């Protein structure tokens, strides 16, 4: 789930300017390697595609079936060991990080349905996984986006 959130949040807006951790090949290679990839150009292109598709699915702009092309050629293979049955994912090497992000999305939807969401601050492009008991988290960061929203509402009330 961490890789999924890191991928979704790899394109934030900082001081009104969009940043993209995967745009520059050197930065993208570093990001991919930190997340278990090799940083090849094919891998970075697939990660950018996966990020954009996942963003649209999480925001509700696209149906989950839009993720299907990312899973082409992916197979689950059973492996038996002394610990029991385990399923391993077989995928082309350059596709592994993107496939893991899609599988992370699927696991999040299964284990924490409706808890992966975009930040409620319209100027923010980050996402959050709400782990609160009440399932009412709205902002990626209470210190940044939450505080700004509260200050804006206070200003409107007192004006």
C-alpha positions as CSV (number, residue, x, y, z in Angstrom):
1,X,0.0,0.0,0.0
2,X,2.9,2.3,0.6
3,X,4.2,2.0,-2.9
4,X,0.7,2.7,-4.2
5,X,0.4,5.9,-2.1
6,X,3.9,6.9,-3.0
7,X,3.1,6.5,-6.7
8,X,-0.2,8.4,-6.5
9,X,1.6,11.2,-4.6
10,X,4.6,11.4,-7.0
11,X,3.1,14.3,-8.8
12,X,2.3,16.9,-6.1
13,X,1.7,20.7,-6.4
14,X,4.3,22.6,-4.4
15,X,3.9,26.3,-4.1
16,X,1.4,26.3,-6.9
17,X,3.8,24.5,-9.3
18,X,3.5,20.8,-10.3
19,X,6.4,18.5,-9.4
20,X,6.8,15.1,-11.0
21,X,9.2,12.6,-9.4
22,X,9.0,10.4,-12.5
23,X,9.4,13.1,-15.3
24,X,13.2,13.5,-15.2
25,X,14.9,10.2,-16.0
26,X,17.5,10.5,-13.2
27,X,14.9,11.3,-10.6
28,X,12.6,8.7,-11.9
29,X,15.3,6.1,-11.9
30,X,16.0,7.0,-8.3
31,X,12.3,6.8,-7.3
32,X,11.9,3.4,-9.1
33,X,15.0,1.9,-7.5
34,X,13.8,3.1,-4.0
35,X,10.6,1.2,-4.7
36,X,12.1,-2.1,-6.0
37,X,12.4,-1.3,-9.7
38,X,15.4,-1.0,-12.0
39,X,14.6,2.5,-13.3
40,X,14.6,1.6,-17.0
41,X,12.9,4.0,-19.4
42,X,10.2,1.3,-20.1
43,X,9.6,0.9,-16.4
44,X,9.3,4.7,-15.9
45,X,6.8,5.0,-18.8
46,X,4.7,2.3,-17.4
47,X,4.8,3.8,-13.9
48,X,3.6,7.1,-15.2
49,X,0.8,5.4,-17.1
50,X,-0.2,3.4,-14.0
51,X,-0.1,6.5,-11.8
52,X,-2.4,8.4,-14.2
53,X,-4.8,5.5,-14.5
54,X,-4.9,4.8,-10.8
55,X,-5.5,8.5,-10.1
56,X,-8.5,8.6,-12.4
57,X,-9.9,5.4,-10.9
58,X,-9.5,6.6,-7.3
59,X,-11.0,9.9,-8.2
60,X,-14.0,8.1,-9.8
61,X,-13.2,9.6,-13.3
62,X,-12.6,6.1,-14.8
63,X,-13.9,2.6,-14.0
64,X,-11.6,0.1,-12.4
65,X,-11.6,-1.8,-15.7
66,X,-9.3,1.0,-17.1
67,X,-6.5,-0.8,-15.1
68,X,-6.8,-4.0,-17.2
69,X,-4.1,-3.1,-19.7
70,X,-1.6,-2.9,-16.9
71,X,-2.2,-6.5,-16.0
72,X,-1.7,-8.0,-19.5
73,X,0.8,-10.8,-19.3
74,X,0.7,-11.0,-15.5
75,X,0.1,-14.5,-13.9
76,X,-0.2,-15.8,-10.4
77,X,1.6,-19.0,-9.9
78,X,1.1,-21.3,-6.8
79,X,4.2,-22.3,-4.9
80,X,4.3,-24.8,-2.2
81,X,6.9,-24.6,0.6
82,X,7.3,-25.8,4.1
83,X,5.2,-22.8,5.2
84,X,2.3,-23.9,2.9
85,X,0.8,-22.5,-0.3
86,X,1.9,-19.1,-1.5
87,X,1.0,-17.3,-4.7
88,X,3.7,-15.4,-6.5
89,X,3.2,-12.9,-9.3
90,X,4.9,-13.4,-12.6
91,X,5.3,-10.3,-14.7
92,X,7.7,-8.9,-17.2
93,X,10.5,-7.3,-15.2
94,X,9.9,-3.7,-16.4
95,X,6.2,-4.0,-15.4
96,X,6.7,-5.2,-11.8
97,X,6.4,-1.8,-10.0
98,X,3.3,-0.8,-11.9
99,X,1.7,-4.2,-11.4
100,X,2.5,-4.0,-7.7
101,X,0.8,-0.6,-7.5
102,X,-2.3,-2.0,-9.2
103,X,-2.3,-5.0,-6.8
104,X,-1.8,-2.6,-3.9
105,X,-4.9,-0.7,-5.1
106,X,-6.9,-3.9,-5.3
107,X,-5.8,-5.0,-1.8
108,X,-6.7,-1.6,-0.4
109,X,-10.1,-1.7,-2.0
110,X,-10.6,-5.2,-0.5
111,X,-9.2,-4.6,3.0
112,X,-10.1,-0.9,3.4
113,X,-13.0,-0.2,1.0
114,X,-13.6,3.5,0.3
115,X,-10.6,4.6,2.4
116,X,-8.2,5.5,-0.4
117,X,-9.2,8.9,-1.6
118,X,-7.9,12.3,-2.9
119,X,-7.3,15.1,-0.4
120,X,-10.3,17.3,0.1
121,X,-8.3,20.4,-0.7
122,X,-9.0,21.2,-4.3
123,X,-5.6,22.8,-4.8
124,X,-3.8,19.7,-3.6
125,X,-3.2,16.6,-5.7
126,X,-2.2,14.2,-3.0
127,X,-4.1,11.1,-1.9
128,X,-4.5,9.5,1.5
129,X,-5.5,6.2,3.0
130,X,-7.9,6.9,5.8
131,X,-7.0,4.6,8.7
132,X,-9.1,6.4,11.2
133,X,-11.8,4.5,13.1
134,X,-14.5,6.9,12.0
135,X,-13.4,6.9,8.3
136,X,-13.7,10.7,8.2
137,X,-10.2,11.8,7.3
138,X,-10.4,14.4,4.6
139,X,-6.9,15.9,4.1
140,X,-3.5,14.4,3.2
141,X,-2.1,16.4,6.0
142,X,-3.9,18.1,8.9
143,X,-1.0,20.4,9.4
144,X,-1.1,21.7,5.8
145,X,-4.3,21.1,3.9
146,X,-6.5,20.7,6.9
147,X,-5.2,23.9,8.6
148,X,-5.6,25.9,5.3
149,X,-9.2,24.8,5.0
150,X,-10.0,25.6,8.6
151,X,-8.4,29.0,8.3
152,X,-10.3,29.7,5.1
153,X,-13.6,28.8,6.7
154,X,-12.8,30.9,9.8
155,X,-11.9,33.9,7.6
156,X,-15.2,33.5,5.7
157,X,-17.2,33.3,9.0
158,X,-15.5,36.4,10.5
159,X,-15.6,38.5,7.4
